[in-house]
Amino acid sequence: MKVKIFHLQRPYLGRSATFAERVERAINGWLADHPQVNIVHVHQSASGGSLEPSSVTVSIWYEEAR
């Protein structure tokens, strides 16, 4: 089993909707480039707040189809 980790950080003045779209584009782009993967598990976490920029980490555990 393998894992692909996406970690994106939202700019201080960035809109949440735009940030969510960036996350979607990153993950969907990777999936489109790797159609042979079978996703086994997905985990997401977020951090940041008033003094730190928000960030999202998405981990995708997968197996390559044979």
C-alpha positions as CSV (number, residue, x, y, z in Angstrom):
1,M,0.0,0.0,0.0
2,K,1.2,3.5,-0.8
3,V,0.2,7.0,0.4
4,K,-0.1,10.3,-1.3
5,I,-0.2,13.4,0.9
6,F,-1.6,16.8,-0.1
7,H,-0.7,19.7,2.1
8,L,-2.1,23.1,1.1
9,Q,-2.0,26.4,2.9
10,R,-4.5,29.2,2.5
11,P,-3.1,32.7,2.0
12,Y,-4.0,35.1,4.9
13,L,-6.4,37.1,2.6
14,G,-7.6,34.2,0.5
15,R,-11.3,33.2,0.4
16,S,-12.3,29.9,1.8
17,A,-14.2,28.9,-1.4
18,T,-11.1,29.6,-3.5
19,F,-9.0,27.6,-1.1
20,A,-11.4,24.6,-1.3
21,E,-11.3,24.8,-5.1
22,R,-7.5,24.6,-4.9
23,V,-7.6,21.5,-2.7
24,E,-10.1,19.9,-5.1
25,R,-8.0,20.7,-8.2
26,A,-4.9,19.3,-6.6
27,I,-6.6,16.0,-5.6
28,N,-8.7,15.6,-8.7
29,G,-5.7,16.4,-10.9
30,W,-3.6,13.7,-9.2
31,L,-6.5,11.2,-9.5
32,A,-6.9,12.0,-13.2
33,D,-3.2,11.4,-13.7
34,H,-3.3,8.1,-11.8
35,P,-6.4,6.2,-13.0
36,Q,-4.9,2.9,-12.0
37,V,-5.2,3.6,-8.2
38,N,-7.6,1.9,-5.9
39,I,-8.3,4.1,-3.0
40,V,-8.2,2.3,0.3
41,H,-8.5,5.1,2.9
42,V,-8.7,8.9,3.1
43,H,-7.9,11.1,6.1
44,Q,-8.1,14.9,6.3
45,S,-7.0,17.3,8.9
46,A,-6.9,21.1,9.2
47,S,-4.9,23.5,11.3
48,G,-4.3,27.2,11.7
49,G,-6.4,30.0,12.9
50,S,-6.2,33.6,13.8
51,L,-2.4,33.8,14.1
52,E,-1.4,31.2,11.6
53,P,-2.8,30.7,8.1
54,S,-5.2,27.8,7.7
55,S,-3.9,24.6,6.1
56,V,-5.3,21.3,5.1
57,T,-3.6,18.0,4.9
58,V,-5.3,15.1,3.0
59,S,-3.7,11.7,3.0
60,I,-4.9,9.1,0.5
61,W,-3.8,5.5,1.0
62,Y,-4.0,3.5,-2.2
63,E,-3.0,0.4,-4.1
64,E,-2.0,0.4,-7.7
65,A,-4.3,-1.8,-9.9
66,R,-2.5,-4.7,-11.5
